[in-house]
Amino acid sequence: MPENVAGVIALCLSCNQQMLTKSDRLLCSVWKNVGIEFMLQLSFGHKGWETAILDVFRDAFTASEGADEGLVIRALVKDLMATTPEDDLFAYVAFESDTVQGCIFFSRLNYDEDPRRVFLLSPVAVRSDRQKAGIGQKLITFGLKDLRQRRIDFAVTYGDPAYYCKVGFQPISEEIAQPPLPLSQPHGWLGQSLSGSEVTPIAGPSRCVSAFNRPELW
Ligand SMILES: CC(C)(COP(=O)(O)OP(=O)(O)OC[C@H]1O[C@@H](n2cnc3c(N)ncnc32)[C@H](O)[C@@H]1OP(=O)(O)O)[C@@H](O)C(=O)NCCC(=O)NCCS
């Protein structure tokens, strides 16, 4: 595990309970004394794990959309990690046995005419041989909880509603939150309030971080 991360929690993959430390052993409420192989660790921050993260994104998107898309998303993530100011990028990483299994990024979406703080969830990837085990949803739920603690007001994403509605996103119109660039698939524009307030339109146009400022990504 990286040493410079904050907010690490460990979940039992079998029962989804948070692991408890007793002496030097990890316990969960269902699988007593489970070994490290059952443990999923969720952490904040990508520093020191860039290469493994790039491999996960390339692998996941190659498996789902082909080798070209795998390389496109790898390049996007490399750019995102290299060029985004620290305060504008939050990464959450899932580890099992010190191996990166999945990763998600939230980057700042600036609405200069509105005081609310908005972050974009994208991209999201789980290693192709570890998908459908709940890792993606656990990572997103963990990230959204951390964003709430950081007083971020609103999260948006751009993807398949069938998946992202599982973690609280709902379709939103461009009147609620203007995307930074024209959307080719407006039905994939999704959002959720993190502040507990009702969703009201966010004023003005938005600006994404530079890695996302490319029309072909939207
Ligand atoms: C999408 C992705 C992150 C999901 O991660 P995961 O850990 O496999 O997902 P979870 O185990 O948390 O959730 C599985 C559920 O989501 C559904 N699901 C997974 N991928 C989906 C997708 N692309 N669209 C719709 N539903 C999807 C599964 O069918 C399953 O549904 P069920 O619980 O009703 O059976 C992963 O499949 C992935 O990395 N895919 C390739 C990259 C990608 O498409 N990323 C998203 C766009 S940025």
Ligand as a Chemical Component Dictionary entry (heavy atoms), coordinates in Angstrom:
data_LIG
# 
_chem_comp.id                   LIG 
_chem_comp.type                 NON-POLYMER 
_chem_comp.pdbx_formal_charge   0 
_chem_comp.three_letter_code    LIG 
# 
loop_
_chem_comp_atom.comp_id 
_chem_comp_atom.atom_id 
_chem_comp_atom.alt_atom_id 
_chem_comp_atom.type_symbol 
_chem_comp_atom.charge 
_chem_comp_atom.model_Cartn_x 
_chem_comp_atom.model_Cartn_y 
_chem_comp_atom.model_Cartn_z 
_chem_comp_atom.pdbx_ordinal 
LIG C1  C1  C 0 -17.856 -0.399 -15.430 1  
LIG C2  C2  C 0 -16.950 -1.024 -14.391 2  
LIG C3  C3  C 0 -16.089 0.034  -13.747 3  
LIG C4  C4  C 0 -17.837 -1.693 -13.329 4  
LIG O1  O1  O 0 -17.007 -2.167 -12.276 5  
LIG P1  P1  P 0 -17.367 -3.525 -11.527 6  
LIG O2  O2  O 0 -16.509 -3.623 -10.341 7  
LIG O3  O3  O 0 -17.327 -4.634 -12.519 8  
LIG O4  O4  O 0 -18.896 -3.235 -11.149 9  
LIG P2  P2  P 0 -19.658 -3.723 -9.846  10 
LIG O5  O5  O 0 -19.243 -5.119 -9.543  11 
LIG O6  O6  O 0 -19.560 -2.721 -8.784  12 
LIG O7  O7  O 0 -21.147 -3.702 -10.357 13 
LIG C5  C5  C 0 -21.600 -4.743 -11.185 14 
LIG C6  C6  C 0 -22.958 -4.398 -11.693 15 
LIG O8  O8  O 0 -22.863 -3.335 -12.636 16 
LIG C7  C7  C 0 -23.258 -3.792 -13.916 17 
LIG N1  N1  N 0 -22.356 -3.196 -14.900 18 
LIG C8  C8  C 0 -21.037 -3.357 -14.976 19 
LIG N2  N2  N 0 -20.576 -2.643 -16.023 20 
LIG C9  C9  C 0 -21.624 -2.012 -16.567 21 
LIG C10 C10 C 0 -21.787 -1.144 -17.657 22 
LIG N3  N3  N 0 -20.771 -0.735 -18.421 23 
LIG N4  N4  N 0 -23.028 -0.681 -17.927 24 
LIG C11 C11 C 0 -24.075 -1.079 -17.174 25 
LIG N5  N5  N 0 -23.981 -1.909 -16.135 26 
LIG C12 C12 C 0 -22.779 -2.381 -15.844 27 
LIG C13 C13 C 0 -23.127 -5.298 -13.868 28 
LIG O9  O9  O 0 -23.967 -5.900 -14.808 29 
LIG C14 C14 C 0 -23.554 -5.588 -12.439 30 
LIG O10 O10 O 0 -24.951 -5.494 -12.301 31 
LIG P3  P3  P 0 -25.741 -6.387 -11.201 32 
LIG O11 O11 O 0 -25.169 -5.983 -9.860  33 
LIG O12 O12 O 0 -27.166 -5.981 -11.382 34 
LIG O13 O13 O 0 -25.423 -7.787 -11.566 35 
LIG C15 C15 C 0 -16.049 -2.147 -14.995 36 
LIG O14 O14 O 0 -16.886 -3.099 -15.603 37 
LIG C16 C16 C 0 -15.050 -1.608 -16.000 38 
LIG O15 O15 O 0 -13.941 -1.248 -15.628 39 
LIG N6  N6  N 0 -15.443 -1.608 -17.285 40 
LIG C17 C17 C 0 -14.556 -1.149 -18.349 41 
LIG C18 C18 C 0 -14.316 0.338  -18.279 42 
LIG C19 C19 C 0 -15.612 1.140  -18.267 43 
LIG O16 O16 O 0 -16.549 0.885  -19.007 44 
LIG N7  N7  N 0 -15.669 2.134  -17.354 45 
LIG C20 C20 C 0 -16.852 2.959  -17.181 46 
LIG C21 C21 C 0 -16.850 4.128  -18.075 47 
LIG S1  S1  S 0 -15.723 5.386  -17.524 48 
# 
loop_
_chem_comp_bond.comp_id 
_chem_comp_bond.atom_id_1 
_chem_comp_bond.atom_id_2 
_chem_comp_bond.value_order 
_chem_comp_bond.pdbx_ordinal 
LIG C1  C2  SING 1  
LIG C2  C3  SING 2  
LIG C2  C4  SING 3  
LIG C2  C15 SING 4  
LIG C4  O1  SING 5  
LIG O1  P1  SING 6  
LIG P1  O2  DOUB 7  
LIG P1  O3  SING 8  
LIG P1  O4  SING 9  
LIG O4  P2  SING 10 
LIG P2  O5  DOUB 11 
LIG P2  O6  SING 12 
LIG P2  O7  SING 13 
LIG O7  C5  SING 14 
LIG C5  C6  SING 15 
LIG C6  O8  SING 16 
LIG C6  C14 SING 17 
LIG O8  C7  SING 18 
LIG C7  N1  SING 19 
LIG C7  C13 SING 20 
LIG N1  C8  SING 21 
LIG N1  C12 SING 22 
LIG C8  N2  DOUB 23 
LIG N2  C9  SING 24 
LIG C9  C10 SING 25 
LIG C9  C12 DOUB 26 
LIG C10 N3  SING 27 
LIG C10 N4  DOUB 28 
LIG N4  C11 SING 29 
LIG C11 N5  DOUB 30 
LIG N5  C12 SING 31 
LIG C13 O9  SING 32 
LIG C13 C14 SING 33 
LIG C14 O10 SING 34 
LIG O10 P3  SING 35 
LIG P3  O11 DOUB 36 
LIG P3  O12 SING 37 
LIG P3  O13 SING 38 
LIG C15 O14 SING 39 
LIG C15 C16 SING 40 
LIG C16 O15 DOUB 41 
LIG C16 N6  SING 42 
LIG N6  C17 SING 43 
LIG C17 C18 SING 44 
LIG C18 C19 SING 45 
LIG C19 O16 DOUB 46 
LIG C19 N7  SING 47 
LIG N7  C20 SING 48 
LIG C20 C21 SING 49 
LIG C21 S1  SING 50 
# 
